[in-house]
């Protein structure tokens, strides 16, 4: 899980690494989301669907969902 948080921090910034943070309330947009998905794919070799981020109520939920995909090797 730490690796995913590290990618989030590197791409989005420290504010986004709070589990209760809301991606959109912090100013996140589709361009930043795309950068994050690309970075996660590069780090883990797995495509994380953007809708996981769009549908997650907070970053903690997104990271947990993304972790499930990276551990399974994607869907």
C-alpha positions, 0 to 999 in steps of 0.5 A: 500500500505504501508504494501506491501512496508514494505514487499518489504523493509524487504525481498529485502532491502531499494533500492527496495522501490523506486517506480522507482527502477528496480528489476533486475537492483538492482540485484534481481533474481528469488530466491529473487523474490520467497522470496518476493512472499512467504512473500507477501503470508504470510502477505496477504494470497494471492498468488501474481504471480511472473510474476507481478514482472518480467513484471513490469517496476519498483517496483511502478508498481509491488506494485500497481498490487500486491495491486490490488490482495491483495484487491480483495483476489487474482485471 
